[in-house]
Amino acid sequence: MEVKSKPLRLCIACGTQRSKKEMIRIVKSKDSVIGLDPTGRAAGRGAYICKDTNCIQKAEKNKALDRSFKMKVQKETYLKLTEEMKELSE
Ligand SMILES: [Zn+2]
């Protein structure tokens, strides 16, 4: 029997496909501020990543966010995202 497929998203860091519920959206606002978007509804350009700080580190290593948002993403931004991710998983 065929199960109706849920919308899948691709993690920008590890390339794993997961359902939207298992991912977290990262958003770049129009003034180029990057942050986590737990609601998934914030305005701006979005990218999906696993709910896992390891994937933030991976994204930093392979500059996944730089590519997704077509800008230079600072180390501080990755640190901030890591902190935000920790808070979310607590
Ligand atoms: Zn991932």
PDB file of the backbone (N, CA, C, O) and the ligand in Angstrom, with CONECT records:
HET     ZN  A 101       1
ATOM      1  N   MET A   1       0.828  -1.201   0.000  1.00  0.00           N
ATOM      2  CA  MET A   1       0.000   0.000   0.000  1.00  0.00           C
ATOM      3  C   MET A   1       0.862   1.249   0.000  1.00  0.00           C
ATOM      4  O   MET A   1       1.900   1.312   0.660  1.00  0.00           O
ATOM      5  N   GLU A   2       0.419   2.224  -0.740  1.00  0.00           N
ATOM      6  CA  GLU A   2       1.238   3.420  -0.866  1.00  0.00           C
ATOM      7  C   GLU A   2       0.902   4.435   0.226  1.00  0.00           C
ATOM      8  O   GLU A   2      -0.258   4.786   0.442  1.00  0.00           O
ATOM      9  N   VAL A   3       1.917   4.878   0.883  1.00  0.00           N
ATOM     10  CA  VAL A   3       1.729   5.892   1.917  1.00  0.00           C
ATOM     11  C   VAL A   3       1.874   7.262   1.276  1.00  0.00           C
ATOM     12  O   VAL A   3       2.813   7.516   0.521  1.00  0.00           O
ATOM     13  N   LYS A   4       0.945   8.125   1.582  1.00  0.00           N
ATOM     14  CA  LYS A   4       1.019   9.472   1.017  1.00  0.00           C
ATOM     15  C   LYS A   4       2.287  10.156   1.533  1.00  0.00           C
ATOM     16  O   LYS A   4       2.514  10.248   2.739  1.00  0.00           O
ATOM     17  N   SER A   5       3.093  10.626   0.607  1.00  0.00           N
ATOM     18  CA  SER A   5       4.388  11.161   1.028  1.00  0.00           C
ATOM     19  C   SER A   5       4.236  12.546   1.639  1.00  0.00           C
ATOM     20  O   SER A   5       3.443  13.373   1.188  1.00  0.00           O
ATOM     21  N   LYS A   6       5.022  12.763   2.672  1.00  0.00           N
ATOM     22  CA  LYS A   6       5.066  14.070   3.310  1.00  0.00           C
ATOM     23  C   LYS A   6       6.052  14.936   2.550  1.00  0.00           C
ATOM     24  O   LYS A   6       6.952  14.423   1.886  1.00  0.00           O
ATOM     25  N   PRO A   7       5.886  16.245   2.647  1.00  0.00           N
ATOM     26  CA  PRO A   7       6.861  17.105   1.978  1.00  0.00           C
ATOM     27  C   PRO A   7       8.246  16.912   2.584  1.00  0.00           C
ATOM     28  O   PRO A   7       8.429  16.999   3.799  1.00  0.00           O
ATOM     29  N   LEU A   8       9.200  16.653   1.726  1.00  0.00           N
ATOM     30  CA  LEU A   8      10.562  16.438   2.210  1.00  0.00           C
ATOM     31  C   LEU A   8      11.409  17.672   1.944  1.00  0.00           C
ATOM     32  O   LEU A   8      11.199  18.417   0.987  1.00  0.00           O
ATOM     33  N   ARG A   9      12.367  17.850   2.830  1.00  0.00           N
ATOM     34  CA  ARG A   9      13.313  18.946   2.665  1.00  0.00           C
ATOM     35  C   ARG A   9      14.715  18.369   2.708  1.00  0.00           C
ATOM     36  O   ARG A   9      14.978  17.359   3.363  1.00  0.00           O
ATOM     37  N   LEU A  10      15.597  19.031   2.001  1.00  0.00           N
ATOM     38  CA  LEU A  10      16.980  18.591   1.917  1.00  0.00           C
ATOM     39  C   LEU A  10      17.819  19.415   2.882  1.00  0.00           C
ATOM     40  O   LEU A  10      17.782  20.646   2.860  1.00  0.00           O
ATOM     41  N   CYS A  11      18.575  18.725   3.727  1.00  0.00           N
ATOM     42  CA  CYS A  11      19.467  19.439   4.632  1.00  0.00           C
ATOM     43  C   CYS A  11      20.614  20.052   3.834  1.00  0.00           C
ATOM     44  O   CYS A  11      21.280  19.365   3.059  1.00  0.00           O
ATOM     45  N   ILE A  12      20.838  21.355   4.031  1.00  0.00           N
ATOM     46  CA  ILE A  12      21.892  22.030   3.268  1.00  0.00           C
ATOM     47  C   ILE A  12      23.275  21.552   3.681  1.00  0.00           C
ATOM     48  O   ILE A  12      24.239  21.709   2.932  1.00  0.00           O
ATOM     49  N   ALA A  13      23.375  20.962   4.889  1.00  0.00           N
ATOM     50  CA  ALA A  13      24.702  20.570   5.389  1.00  0.00           C
ATOM     51  C   ALA A  13      25.062  19.139   5.002  1.00  0.00           C
ATOM     52  O   ALA A  13      26.125  18.899   4.430  1.00  0.00           O
ATOM     53  N   CYS A  14      24.173  18.182   5.313  1.00  0.00           N
ATOM     54  CA  CYS A  14      24.529  16.777   5.102  1.00  0.00           C
ATOM     55  C   CYS A  14      23.804  16.167   3.905  1.00  0.00           C
ATOM     56  O   CYS A  14      24.103  15.042   3.504  1.00  0.00           O
ATOM     57  N   GLY A  15      22.847  16.909   3.329  1.00  0.00           N
ATOM     58  CA  GLY A  15      22.179  16.425   2.135  1.00  0.00           C
ATOM     59  C   GLY A  15      21.131  15.355   2.379  1.00  0.00           C
ATOM     60  O   GLY A  15      20.620  14.760   1.430  1.00  0.00           O
ATOM     61  N   THR A  16      20.799  15.101   3.657  1.00  0.00           N
ATOM     62  CA  THR A  16      19.785  14.109   3.980  1.00  0.00           C
ATOM     63  C   THR A  16      18.399  14.682   3.728  1.00  0.00           C
ATOM     64  O   THR A  16      18.133  15.850   4.012  1.00  0.00           O
ATOM     65  N   GLN A  17      17.528  13.852   3.195  1.00  0.00           N
ATOM     66  CA  GLN A  17      16.139  14.258   3.017  1.00  0.00           C
ATOM     67  C   GLN A  17      15.330  13.827   4.216  1.00  0.00           C
ATOM     68  O   GLN A  17      15.361  12.660   4.609  1.00  0.00           O
ATOM     69  N   ARG A  18      14.614  14.752   4.791  1.00  0.00           N
ATOM     70  CA  ARG A  18      13.771  14.438   5.935  1.00  0.00           C
ATOM     71  C   ARG A  18      12.450  15.166   5.781  1.00  0.00           C
ATOM     72  O   ARG A  18      12.316  16.076   4.963  1.00  0.00           O
ATOM     73  N   SER A  19      11.475  14.750   6.582  1.00  0.00           N
ATOM     74  CA  SER A  19      10.217  15.478   6.565  1.00  0.00           C
ATOM     75  C   SER A  19      10.435  16.833   7.221  1.00  0.00           C
ATOM     76  O   SER A  19      11.325  17.007   8.054  1.00  0.00           O
ATOM     77  N   LYS A  20       9.612  17.771   6.831  1.00  0.00           N
ATOM     78  CA  LYS A  20       9.748  19.137   7.305  1.00  0.00           C
ATOM     79  C   LYS A  20       9.789  19.217   8.825  1.00  0.00           C
ATOM     80  O   LYS A  20      10.463  20.071   9.402  1.00  0.00           O
ATOM     81  N   LYS A  21       9.053  18.305   9.463  1.00  0.00           N
ATOM     82  CA  LYS A  21       8.965  18.321  10.930  1.00  0.00           C
ATOM     83  C   LYS A  21      10.297  18.043  11.612  1.00  0.00           C
ATOM     84  O   LYS A  21      10.546  18.501  12.728  1.00  0.00           O
ATOM     85  N   GLU A  22      11.149  17.287  10.928  1.00  0.00           N
ATOM     86  CA  GLU A  22      12.446  16.932  11.526  1.00  0.00           C
ATOM     87  C   GLU A  22      13.526  17.951  11.200  1.00  0.00           C
ATOM     88  O   GLU A  22      14.672  17.810  11.626  1.00  0.00           O
ATOM     89  N   MET A  23      13.161  18.964  10.452  1.00  0.00           N
ATOM     90  CA  MET A  23      14.149  19.952  10.035  1.00  0.00           C
ATOM     91  C   MET A  23      13.846  21.281  10.730  1.00  0.00           C
ATOM     92  O   MET A  23      12.780  21.487  11.309  1.00  0.00           O
ATOM     93  N   ILE A  24      14.819  22.151  10.645  1.00  0.00           N
ATOM     94  CA  ILE A  24      14.568  23.500  11.123  1.00  0.00           C
ATOM     95  C   ILE A  24      14.927  24.470   9.995  1.00  0.00           C
ATOM     96  O   ILE A  24      15.877  24.255   9.242  1.00  0.00           O
ATOM     97  N   ARG A  25      14.154  25.519   9.907  1.00  0.00           N
ATOM     98  CA  ARG A  25      14.401  26.489   8.846  1.00  0.00           C
ATOM     99  C   ARG A  25      15.375  27.550   9.341  1.00  0.00           C
ATOM    100  O   ARG A  25      15.274  28.039  10.466  1.00  0.00           O
ATOM    101  N   ILE A  26      16.303  27.886   8.488  1.00  0.00           N
ATOM    102  CA  ILE A  26      17.186  29.021   8.752  1.00  0.00           C
ATOM    103  C   ILE A  26      16.755  30.105   7.781  1.00  0.00           C
ATOM    104  O   ILE A  26      16.549  29.847   6.596  1.00  0.00           O
ATOM    105  N   VAL A  27      16.623  31.297   8.284  1.00  0.00           N
ATOM    106  CA  VAL A  27      16.108  32.349   7.418  1.00  0.00           C
ATOM    107  C   VAL A  27      17.076  33.531   7.370  1.00  0.00           C
ATOM    108  O   VAL A  27      17.723  33.880   8.357  1.00  0.00           O
ATOM    109  N   LYS A  28      17.145  34.121   6.202  1.00  0.00           N
ATOM    110  CA  LYS A  28      17.903  35.364   6.045  1.00  0.00           C
ATOM    111  C   LYS A  28      16.900  36.475   5.817  1.00  0.00           C
ATOM    112  O   LYS A  28      16.181  36.478   4.817  1.00  0.00           O
ATOM    113  N   SER A  29      16.852  37.411   6.736  1.00  0.00           N
ATOM    114  CA  SER A  29      15.903  38.519   6.614  1.00  0.00           C
ATOM    115  C   SER A  29      16.393  39.480   5.544  1.00  0.00           C
ATOM    116  O   SER A  29      17.506  39.355   5.033  1.00  0.00           O
ATOM    117  N   LYS A  30      15.527  40.457   5.211  1.00  0.00           N
ATOM    118  CA  LYS A  30      15.914  41.334   4.109  1.00  0.00           C
ATOM    119  C   LYS A  30      17.099  42.223   4.455  1.00  0.00           C
ATOM    120  O   LYS A  30      17.757  42.759   3.563  1.00  0.00           O
ATOM    121  N   ASP A  31      17.381  42.386   5.767  1.00  0.00           N
ATOM    122  CA  ASP A  31      18.612  43.117   6.106  1.00  0.00           C
ATOM    123  C   ASP A  31      19.777  42.158   6.395  1.00  0.00           C
ATOM    124  O   ASP A  31      20.709  42.482   7.131  1.00  0.00           O
ATOM    125  N   SER A  32      19.687  40.975   5.789  1.00  0.00           N
ATOM    126  CA  SER A  32      20.800  40.010   5.806  1.00  0.00           C
ATOM    127  C   SER A  32      21.160  39.479   7.185  1.00  0.00           C
ATOM    128  O   SER A  32      22.302  39.081   7.415  1.00  0.00           O
ATOM    129  N   VAL A  33      20.205  39.467   8.101  1.00  0.00           N
ATOM    130  CA  VAL A  33      20.438  38.841   9.396  1.00  0.00           C
ATOM    131  C   VAL A  33      19.983  37.395   9.312  1.00  0.00           C
ATOM    132  O   VAL A  33      18.864  37.103   8.889  1.00  0.00           O
ATOM    133  N   ILE A  34      20.871  36.490   9.724  1.00  0.00           N
ATOM    134  CA  ILE A  34      20.579  35.068   9.630  1.00  0.00           C
ATOM    135  C   ILE A  34      20.234  34.520  11.004  1.00  0.00           C
ATOM    136  O   ILE A  34      20.945  34.776  11.976  1.00  0.00           O
ATOM    137  N   GLY A  35      19.150  33.772  11.085  1.00  0.00           N
ATOM    138  CA  GLY A  35      18.765  33.179  12.360  1.00  0.00           C
ATOM    139  C   GLY A  35      17.893  31.959  12.143  1.00  0.00           C
ATOM    140  O   GLY A  35      17.426  31.708  11.032  1.00  0.00           O
ATOM    141  N   LEU A  36      17.674  31.202  13.208  1.00  0.00           N
ATOM    142  CA  LEU A  36      16.770  30.060  13.111  1.00  0.00           C
ATOM    143  C   LEU A  36      15.336  30.566  13.083  1.00  0.00           C
ATOM    144  O   LEU A  36      15.007  31.601  13.662  1.00  0.00           O
ATOM    145  N   ASP A  37      14.516  29.824  12.409  1.00  0.00           N
ATOM    146  CA  ASP A  37      13.107  30.180  12.290  1.00  0.00           C
ATOM    147  C   ASP A  37      12.262  28.970  12.688  1.00  0.00           C
ATOM    148  O   ASP A  37      11.782  28.225  11.834  1.00  0.00           O
ATOM    149  N   PRO A  38      12.088  28.787  14.001  1.00  0.00           N
ATOM    150  CA  PRO A  38      11.376  27.586  14.474  1.00  0.00           C
ATOM    151  C   PRO A  38       9.926  27.519  13.984  1.00  0.00           C
ATOM    152  O   PRO A  38       9.351  26.434  13.902  1.00  0.00           O
ATOM    153  N   THR A  39       9.340  28.665  13.661  1.00  0.00           N
ATOM    154  CA  THR A  39       7.962  28.656  13.177  1.00  0.00           C
ATOM    155  C   THR A  39       7.888  28.268  11.701  1.00  0.00           C
ATOM    156  O   THR A  39       6.847  27.819  11.221  1.00  0.00           O
ATOM    157  N   GLY A  40       9.002  28.444  10.984  1.00  0.00           N
ATOM    158  CA  GLY A  40       9.007  28.156   9.558  1.00  0.00           C
ATOM    159  C   GLY A  40       8.232  29.172   8.736  1.00  0.00           C
ATOM    160  O   GLY A  40       7.968  28.948   7.554  1.00  0.00           O
ATOM    161  N   ARG A  41       7.871  30.275   9.348  1.00  0.00           N
ATOM    162  CA  ARG A  41       7.017  31.253   8.670  1.00  0.00           C
ATOM    163  C   ARG A  41       7.639  32.633   8.529  1.00  0.00           C
ATOM    164  O   ARG A  41       7.019  33.542   7.976  1.00  0.00           O
ATOM    165  N   ALA A  42       8.852  32.795   9.021  1.00  0.00           N
ATOM    166  CA  ALA A  42       9.458  34.123   8.959  1.00  0.00           C
ATOM    167  C   ALA A  42       9.685  34.541   7.511  1.00  0.00           C
ATOM    168  O   ALA A  42       9.944  33.709   6.642  1.00  0.00           O
ATOM    169  N   ALA A  43       9.585  35.829   7.271  1.00  0.00           N
ATOM    170  CA  ALA A  43       9.804  36.340   5.923  1.00  0.00           C
ATOM    171  C   ALA A  43      11.289  36.289   5.584  1.00  0.00           C
ATOM    172  O   ALA A  43      12.146  36.426   6.457  1.00  0.00           O
ATOM    173  N   GLY A  44      11.567  36.094   4.330  1.00  0.00           N
ATOM    174  CA  GLY A  44      12.957  36.073   3.896  1.00  0.00           C
ATOM    175  C   GLY A  44      13.300  34.770   3.220  1.00  0.00           C
ATOM    176  O   GLY A  44      12.469  33.868   3.112  1.00  0.00           O
ATOM    177  N   ARG A  45      14.528  34.682   2.768  1.00  0.00           N
ATOM    178  CA  ARG A  45      14.991  33.500   2.080  1.00  0.00           C
ATOM    179  C   ARG A  45      15.298  32.416   3.107  1.00  0.00           C
ATOM    180  O   ARG A  45      15.951  32.682   4.115  1.00  0.00           O
ATOM    181  N   GLY A  46      14.838  31.216   2.859  1.00  0.00           N
ATOM    182  CA  GLY A  46      15.018  30.149   3.833  1.00  0.00           C
ATOM    183  C   GLY A  46      15.837  28.982   3.329  1.00  0.00           C
ATOM    184  O   GLY A  46      15.936  28.744   2.125  1.00  0.00           O
ATOM    185  N   ALA A  47      16.428  28.253   4.276  1.00  0.00           N
ATOM    186  CA  ALA A  47      17.140  27.019   3.962  1.00  0.00           C
ATOM    187  C   ALA A  47      16.836  26.045   5.096  1.00  0.00           C
ATOM    188  O   ALA A  47      16.599  26.463   6.230  1.00  0.00           O
ATOM    189  N   TYR A  48      16.842  24.763   4.797  1.00  0.00           N
ATOM    190  CA  TYR A  48      16.522  23.788   5.833  1.00  0.00           C
ATOM    191  C   TYR A  48      17.754  23.028   6.277  1.00  0.00           C
ATOM    192  O   TYR A  48      18.653  22.735   5.489  1.00  0.00           O
ATOM    193  N   ILE A  49      17.768  22.713   7.576  1.00  0.00           N
ATOM    194  CA  ILE A  49      18.887  21.964   8.134  1.00  0.00           C
ATOM    195  C   ILE A  49      18.327  21.005   9.186  1.00  0.00           C
ATOM    196  O   ILE A  49      17.281  21.275   9.777  1.00  0.00           O
ATOM    197  N   CYS A  50      19.021  19.884   9.423  1.00  0.00           N
ATOM    198  CA  CYS A  50      18.579  18.939  10.451  1.00  0.00           C
ATOM    199  C   CYS A  50      18.584  19.631  11.811  1.00  0.00           C
ATOM    200  O   CYS A  50      19.352  20.566  12.040  1.00  0.00           O
ATOM    201  N   LYS A  51      17.717  19.160  12.711  1.00  0.00           N
ATOM    202  CA  LYS A  51      17.721  19.708  14.075  1.00  0.00           C
ATOM    203  C   LYS A  51      18.902  19.106  14.829  1.00  0.00           C
ATOM    204  O   LYS A  51      18.723  18.272  15.716  1.00  0.00           O
ATOM    205  N   ASP A  52      20.075  19.523  14.478  1.00  0.00           N
ATOM    206  CA  ASP A  52      21.280  18.898  14.992  1.00  0.00           C
ATOM    207  C   ASP A  52      22.436  19.897  14.897  1.00  0.00           C
ATOM    208  O   ASP A  52      22.740  20.405  13.818  1.00  0.00           O
ATOM    209  N   THR A  53      23.070  20.170  16.028  1.00  0.00           N
ATOM    210  CA  THR A  53      24.181  21.127  16.006  1.00  0.00           C
ATOM    211  C   THR A  53      25.327  20.622  15.126  1.00  0.00           C
ATOM    212  O   THR A  53      26.093  21.416  14.579  1.00  0.00           O
ATOM    213  N   ASN A  54      25.440  19.292  14.993  1.00  0.00           N
ATOM    214  CA  ASN A  54      26.483  18.753  14.125  1.00  0.00           C
ATOM    215  C   ASN A  54      26.323  19.244  12.692  1.00  0.00           C
ATOM    216  O   ASN A  54      27.305  19.479  11.988  1.00  0.00           O
ATOM    217  N   CYS A  55      25.078  19.394  12.273  1.00  0.00           N
ATOM    218  CA  CYS A  55      24.838  19.836  10.905  1.00  0.00           C
ATOM    219  C   CYS A  55      25.179  21.312  10.735  1.00  0.00           C
ATOM    220  O   CYS A  55      25.556  21.740   9.644  1.00  0.00           O
ATOM    221  N   ILE A  56      25.049  22.086  11.800  1.00  0.00           N
ATOM    222  CA  ILE A  56      25.485  23.485  11.730  1.00  0.00           C
ATOM    223  C   ILE A  56      26.999  23.527  11.542  1.00  0.00           C
ATOM    224  O   ILE A  56      27.519  24.322  10.760  1.00  0.00           O
ATOM    225  N   GLN A  57      27.695  22.656  12.274  1.00  0.00           N
ATOM    226  CA  GLN A  57      29.149  22.608  12.129  1.00  0.00           C
ATOM    227  C   GLN A  57      29.540  22.164  10.725  1.00  0.00           C
ATOM    228  O   GLN A  57      30.480  22.687  10.128  1.00  0.00           O
ATOM    229  N   LYS A  58      28.791  21.182  10.210  1.00  0.00           N
ATOM    230  CA  LYS A  58      29.046  20.732   8.839  1.00  0.00           C
ATOM    231  C   LYS A  58      28.812  21.870   7.860  1.00  0.00           C
ATOM    232  O   LYS A  58      29.589  22.074   6.927  1.00  0.00           O
ATOM    233  N   ALA A  59      27.731  22.609   8.084  1.00  0.00           N
ATOM    234  CA  ALA A  59      27.401  23.715   7.184  1.00  0.00           C
ATOM    235  C   ALA A  59      28.515  24.753   7.190  1.00  0.00           C
ATOM    236  O   ALA A  59      28.840  25.347   6.162  1.00  0.00           O
ATOM    237  N   GLU A  60      29.094  24.958   8.373  1.00  0.00           N
ATOM    238  CA  GLU A  60      30.191  25.910   8.470  1.00  0.00           C
ATOM    239  C   GLU A  60      31.398  25.412   7.667  1.00  0.00           C
ATOM    240  O   GLU A  60      32.038  26.166   6.935  1.00  0.00           O
ATOM    241  N   LYS A  61      31.684  24.121   7.830  1.00  0.00           N
ATOM    242  CA  LYS A  61      32.845  23.543   7.139  1.00  0.00           C
ATOM    243  C   LYS A  61      32.709  23.614   5.629  1.00  0.00           C
ATOM    244  O   LYS A  61      33.648  23.990   4.928  1.00  0.00           O
ATOM    245  N   ASN A  62      31.532  23.250   5.133  1.00  0.00           N
ATOM    246  CA  ASN A  62      31.416  23.247   3.668  1.00  0.00           C
ATOM    247  C   ASN A  62      30.724  24.499   3.112  1.00  0.00           C
ATOM    248  O   ASN A  62      30.306  24.540   1.955  1.00  0.00           O
ATOM    249  N   LYS A  63      30.620  25.510   3.967  1.00  0.00           N
ATOM    250  CA  LYS A  63      30.074  26.814   3.570  1.00  0.00           C
ATOM    251  C   LYS A  63      28.705  26.689   2.916  1.00  0.00           C
ATOM    252  O   LYS A  63      28.402  27.378   1.942  1.00  0.00           O
ATOM    253  N   ALA A  64      27.898  25.813   3.457  1.00  0.00           N
ATOM    254  CA  ALA A  64      26.580  25.564   2.876  1.00  0.00           C
ATOM    255  C   ALA A  64      25.690  26.797   2.949  1.00  0.00           C
ATOM    256  O   ALA A  64      24.940  27.089   2.017  1.00  0.00           O
ATOM    257  N   LEU A  65      25.778  27.516   4.061  1.00  0.00           N
ATOM    258  CA  LEU A  65      24.933  28.703   4.192  1.00  0.00           C
ATOM    259  C   LEU A  65      25.394  29.813   3.254  1.00  0.00           C
ATOM    260  O   LEU A  65      24.579  30.544   2.691  1.00  0.00           O
ATOM    261  N   ASP A  66      26.697  29.928   3.096  1.00  0.00           N
ATOM    262  CA  ASP A  66      27.225  30.925   2.160  1.00  0.00           C
ATOM    263  C   ASP A  66      26.604  30.723   0.786  1.00  0.00           C
ATOM    264  O   ASP A  66      26.220  31.671   0.101  1.00  0.00           O
ATOM    265  N   ARG A  67      26.519  29.429   0.403  1.00  0.00           N
ATOM    266  CA  ARG A  67      25.990  29.126  -0.925  1.00  0.00           C
ATOM    267  C   ARG A  67      24.482  29.346  -0.972  1.00  0.00           C
ATOM    268  O   ARG A  67      23.955  29.891  -1.942  1.00  0.00           O
ATOM    269  N   SER A  68      23.791  28.916   0.087  1.00  0.00           N
ATOM    270  CA  SER A  68      22.332  29.066   0.091  1.00  0.00           C
ATOM    271  C   SER A  68      21.905  30.523   0.063  1.00  0.00           C
ATOM    272  O   SER A  68      20.942  30.897  -0.606  1.00  0.00           O
ATOM    273  N   PHE A  69      22.643  31.334   0.804  1.00  0.00           N
ATOM    274  CA  PHE A  69      22.230  32.730   0.925  1.00  0.00           C
ATOM    275  C   PHE A  69      23.061  33.661   0.060  1.00  0.00           C
ATOM    276  O   PHE A  69      22.866  34.876   0.087  1.00  0.00           O
ATOM    277  N   LYS A  70      23.981  33.101  -0.703  1.00  0.00           N
ATOM    278  CA  LYS A  70      24.807  33.886  -1.624  1.00  0.00           C
ATOM    279  C   LYS A  70      25.445  35.086  -0.930  1.00  0.00           C
ATOM    280  O   LYS A  70      25.395  36.214  -1.422  1.00  0.00           O
ATOM    281  N   MET A  71      26.042  34.810   0.218  1.00  0.00           N
ATOM    282  CA  MET A  71      26.748  35.866   0.937  1.00  0.00           C
ATOM    283  C   MET A  71      27.813  35.215   1.820  1.00  0.00           C
ATOM    284  O   MET A  71      27.805  34.003   2.037  1.00  0.00           O
ATOM    285  N   LYS A  72      28.720  36.037   2.317  1.00  0.00           N
ATOM    286  CA  LYS A  72      29.727  35.531   3.230  1.00  0.00           C
ATOM    287  C   LYS A  72      29.091  35.428   4.618  1.00  0.00           C
ATOM    288  O   LYS A  72      28.650  36.426   5.188  1.00  0.00           O
ATOM    289  N   VAL A  73      29.054  34.219   5.143  1.00  0.00           N
ATOM    290  CA  VAL A  73      28.472  34.025   6.470  1.00  0.00           C
ATOM    291  C   VAL A  73      29.602  33.942   7.484  1.00  0.00           C
ATOM    292  O   VAL A  73      30.502  33.111   7.368  1.00  0.00           O
ATOM    293  N   GLN A  74      29.538  34.822   8.485  1.00  0.00           N
ATOM    294  CA  GLN A  74      30.606  34.911   9.474  1.00  0.00           C
ATOM    295  C   GLN A  74      30.555  33.762  10.470  1.00  0.00           C
ATOM    296  O   GLN A  74      29.504  33.164  10.702  1.00  0.00           O
ATOM    297  N   LYS A  75      31.703  33.469  11.048  1.00  0.00           N
ATOM    298  CA  LYS A  75      31.811  32.443  12.075  1.00  0.00           C
ATOM    299  C   LYS A  75      30.835  32.713  13.223  1.00  0.00           C
ATOM    300  O   LYS A  75      30.226  31.795  13.773  1.00  0.00           O
ATOM    301  N   GLU A  76      30.703  34.009  13.573  1.00  0.00           N
ATOM    302  CA  GLU A  76      29.796  34.381  14.665  1.00  0.00           C
ATOM    303  C   GLU A  76      28.360  33.932  14.375  1.00  0.00           C
ATOM    304  O   GLU A  76      27.625  33.529  15.277  1.00  0.00           O
ATOM    305  N   THR A  77      27.985  34.008  13.114  1.00  0.00           N
ATOM    306  CA  THR A  77      26.627  33.606  12.739  1.00  0.00           C
ATOM    307  C   THR A  77      26.431  32.113  12.993  1.00  0.00           C
ATOM    308  O   THR A  77      25.394  31.691  13.505  1.00  0.00           O
ATOM    309  N   TYR A  78      27.427  31.328  12.632  1.00  0.00           N
ATOM    310  CA  TYR A  78      27.332  29.884  12.864  1.00  0.00           C
ATOM    311  C   TYR A  78      27.282  29.584  14.365  1.00  0.00           C
ATOM    312  O   TYR A  78      26.545  28.704  14.811  1.00  0.00           O
ATOM    313  N   LEU A  79      28.076  30.328  15.129  1.00  0.00           N
ATOM    314  CA  LEU A  79      28.062  30.141  16.586  1.00  0.00           C
ATOM    315  C   LEU A  79      26.683  30.466  17.151  1.00  0.00           C
ATOM    316  O   LEU A  79      26.156  29.749  18.001  1.00  0.00           O
ATOM    317  N   LYS A  80      26.115  31.561  16.659  1.00  0.00           N
ATOM    318  CA  LYS A  80      24.796  31.977  17.116  1.00  0.00           C
ATOM    319  C   LYS A  80      23.750  30.900  16.776  1.00  0.00           C
ATOM    320  O   LYS A  80      22.895  30.569  17.597  1.00  0.00           O
ATOM    321  N   LEU A  81      23.837  30.370  15.567  1.00  0.00           N
ATOM    322  CA  LEU A  81      22.891  29.323  15.152  1.00  0.00           C
ATOM    323  C   LEU A  81      23.043  28.084  16.027  1.00  0.00           C
ATOM    324  O   LEU A  81      22.056  27.449  16.398  1.00  0.00           O
ATOM    325  N   THR A  82      24.297  27.743  16.355  1.00  0.00           N
ATOM    326  CA  THR A  82      24.538  26.590  17.213  1.00  0.00           C
ATOM    327  C   THR A  82      23.889  26.790  18.576  1.00  0.00           C
ATOM    328  O   THR A  82      23.258  25.883  19.120  1.00  0.00           O
ATOM    329  N   GLU A  83      24.055  28.006  19.122  1.00  0.00           N
ATOM    330  CA  GLU A  83      23.441  28.307  20.414  1.00  0.00           C
ATOM    331  C   GLU A  83      21.918  28.231  20.344  1.00  0.00           C
ATOM    332  O   GLU A  83      21.265  27.680  21.231  1.00  0.00           O
ATOM    333  N   GLU A  84      21.375  28.791  19.281  1.00  0.00           N
ATOM    334  CA  GLU A  84      19.916  28.778  19.113  1.00  0.00           C
ATOM    335  C   GLU A  84      19.406  27.345  18.982  1.00  0.00           C
ATOM    336  O   GLU A  84      18.340  27.002  19.494  1.00  0.00           O
ATOM    337  N   MET A  85      20.176  26.524  18.295  1.00  0.00           N
ATOM    338  CA  MET A  85      19.781  25.126  18.109  1.00  0.00           C
ATOM    339  C   MET A  85      19.799  24.390  19.448  1.00  0.00           C
ATOM    340  O   MET A  85      18.912  23.588  19.737  1.00  0.00           O
ATOM    341  N   LYS A  86      20.823  24.673  20.265  1.00  0.00           N
ATOM    342  CA  LYS A  86      20.905  24.050  21.592  1.00  0.00           C
ATOM    343  C   LYS A  86      19.695  24.419  22.424  1.00  0.00           C
ATOM    344  O   LYS A  86      19.093  23.563  23.073  1.00  0.00           O
ATOM    345  N   GLU A  87      19.341  25.693  22.405  1.00  0.00           N
ATOM    346  CA  GLU A  87      18.185  26.154  23.181  1.00  0.00           C
ATOM    347  C   GLU A  87      16.918  25.435  22.746  1.00  0.00           C
ATOM    348  O   GLU A  87      16.074  25.081  23.569  1.00  0.00           O
ATOM    349  N   LEU A  88      16.800  25.228  21.454  1.00  0.00           N
ATOM    350  CA  LEU A  88      15.601  24.580  20.925  1.00  0.00           C
ATOM    351  C   LEU A  88      15.490  23.123  21.370  1.00  0.00           C
ATOM    352  O   LEU A  88      14.398  22.616  21.625  1.00  0.00           O
ATOM    353  N   SER A  89      16.644  22.465  21.456  1.00  0.00           N
ATOM    354  CA  SER A  89      16.592  21.032  21.760  1.00  0.00           C
ATOM    355  C   SER A  89      16.567  20.749  23.252  1.00  0.00           C
ATOM    356  O   SER A  89      16.504  19.593  23.671  1.00  0.00           O
ATOM    357  N   GLU A  90      16.617  21.813  24.058  1.00  0.00           N
ATOM    358  CA  GLU A  90      16.559  21.598  25.499  1.00  0.00           C
ATOM    359  C   GLU A  90      15.138  21.368  25.979  1.00  0.00           C
ATOM    360  O   GLU A  90      14.913  21.170  27.173  1.00  0.00           O
TER     361      GLU A  90
HETATM  362 ZN    ZN A 101      21.767  17.471   8.153  1.00  0.00          ZN2+
END
